[in-house]
Amino acid sequence: MPEQEKQDRAERLFKAREQQKADAPQAMAEYHAAIERVRKRTDELRRQRLAREARKDSKKASKQARSA
């Protein structure tokens, strides 16, 4: 490879790495925000499921109490 091509390639690689370093903090913030959104949604769905199951169990118990 001619010397100029090597120099150009090295500069491109250096610039790409510098850009990745500059983008890293925002990328990590977005990554953590996405994890937190999933965690919150999972908690909400779990809360809804538990409430639904509690209603179902209470209806079942009241139905059995009336038939007894």
C-alpha positions as CSV (number, residue, x, y, z in Angstrom):
1,M,0.0,0.0,0.0
2,P,1.4,3.4,-0.9
3,E,2.3,5.6,2.0
4,Q,-0.4,8.2,1.3
5,E,-3.1,5.5,1.3
6,K,-1.9,4.2,4.7
7,Q,-2.0,7.8,6.1
8,D,-5.5,8.4,4.7
9,R,-6.8,5.1,6.1
10,A,-5.2,5.8,9.5
11,E,-6.9,9.2,9.6
12,R,-10.3,7.8,8.7
13,L,-9.9,5.2,11.4
14,F,-8.9,7.8,13.9
15,K,-11.8,10.0,13.1
16,A,-14.2,7.1,13.3
17,R,-12.9,6.1,16.7
18,E,-13.1,9.7,17.9
19,Q,-16.7,10.0,16.8
20,Q,-17.5,6.8,18.6
21,K,-15.9,8.2,21.8
22,A,-18.0,11.4,21.4
23,D,-21.2,9.4,20.8
24,A,-20.6,7.0,23.6
25,P,-22.1,9.0,26.5
26,Q,-25.4,9.6,24.7
27,A,-25.6,6.0,23.5
28,M,-25.1,4.8,27.0
29,A,-27.8,7.2,28.3
30,E,-30.2,5.9,25.6
31,Y,-29.4,2.3,26.5
32,H,-30.1,2.9,30.2
33,A,-33.2,4.8,29.5
34,A,-34.5,1.9,27.3
35,I,-33.8,-0.5,30.1
36,E,-35.6,1.6,32.6
37,R,-38.6,1.9,30.3
38,V,-38.8,-1.9,30.0
39,R,-38.4,-2.3,33.8
40,K,-41.3,0.2,34.4
41,R,-43.5,-1.4,31.8
42,T,-42.8,-4.8,33.3
43,D,-43.7,-3.5,36.8
44,E,-46.9,-2.0,35.5
45,L,-47.9,-5.2,33.7
46,R,-47.1,-7.3,36.9
47,R,-49.2,-4.9,39.0
48,Q,-52.1,-5.2,36.5
49,R,-51.9,-9.0,36.5
50,L,-51.8,-9.3,40.3
51,A,-54.8,-7.0,40.5
52,R,-56.7,-9.1,37.9
53,E,-55.9,-12.3,39.7
54,A,-57.0,-10.8,43.1
55,R,-60.3,-9.8,41.5
56,K,-60.7,-13.2,40.0
57,D,-59.9,-14.9,43.4
58,S,-62.3,-12.7,45.3
59,K,-65.1,-13.3,42.8
60,K,-64.5,-17.1,43.1
61,A,-64.5,-16.9,46.9
62,S,-67.7,-14.9,47.0
63,K,-69.4,-17.2,44.6
64,Q,-68.4,-20.2,46.8
65,A,-69.6,-18.4,49.9
66,R,-73.0,-17.8,48.3
67,S,-73.4,-21.4,47.2
68,A,-72.4,-22.8,50.5
